[in-house]
């Protein structure tokens, strides 16, 4: 199971770069493909480090940025990278 919702952001790094702008440091994020197994502390510290130089949006903050980013993510990328997200979205699709 995913350690933290922000791990889903790692499935769509293009959206992160677009959201935070040119200063976003993609190399600060873990390059692991198994995003569900990246420890929570590593996910958050990677986001903070990657966004530290971003003047327009500022350093990553769950309260300030997370839901805006979540709304922008490509669901197909998240589903492909996260079996648990795929399972959740399949259940939600069946219920709606």
N, C-alpha and C positions, 0 to 999 in steps of 0.2 A: 504494500500500500504506500502511496505517496506520503512523504514525511511532512510536507507543507505545501499548500496551494501554489506558492511561488515556484515550486519545481516545474509546474506546467509551463511557466514562462520560458523555461529553458528549451522547450520543444519548439518555440517560435521566436528565435532570437532576432529575426528580421523585424518583427513587430516591436521588440524592445528597442532596437536601434532606431527605428522610425519614431517611436514615442519619445525617447530621450534626446534624440538629435545626434549631430556629428561628434560631439564630445564623448559619447558612450563608448566605453572600452570593452569590446566583445571578448578580448583575451582574458579579462578578469573573471569570466564565468567558467565554471567547470565544463570540460569538453566531454564528459561522460555521456554515453547514450542511454544508460539506464537511469533516467531522471527520477524514477520513483525511489531509488536507493541512495540518492545524494543526501547526506545528513543535513538536517534543517539548518544548522549553524553554517554549513558551507554554502547552502543556497542563499541565505540572507547575506552573509559576508561577501559573497560574490556579487550580488546585486548592489550592495552598498559601495563596494570598491569600483565596480564598473560605472557607477553613476556619480561618483565623487566629483569628477571634473565637469559635470553637466550643469551649466549655469542656468539654462532656461527652465528646467523642471526641478533642479536640485537633486540632492542625494536621495536614493530610494527610501521611501517610508511607506509601510503597509497601509496606514490610515489615509495617506495622501494619494498614493498611486495605485494600489493593488486592484481595486475594482475597475478603474478606468482601463488598466492594462488587460485585465481578464476579459472585458467586453470586446477588446480589439483582437484577441488571439484568434488564430485560424484553427477552428475545431478539428479539422482533418489532421493537422500537424500534431495537436495534443493527443488525439485518439491514436495516432500511429506510434507515438513515443510513450504512451502511458496506458497499459492494459486496464488499470483501474478506472481511469477517466473514460475510456471507451465503454467499459461496463456501466458506469454511472450514466453516461449519456444515452446508452441504449435503453436503460430502464426509464429514464425521463422521456425518451421518444415514445416508448410504449404507453406511458401514462398520459401523454398529452394528445 
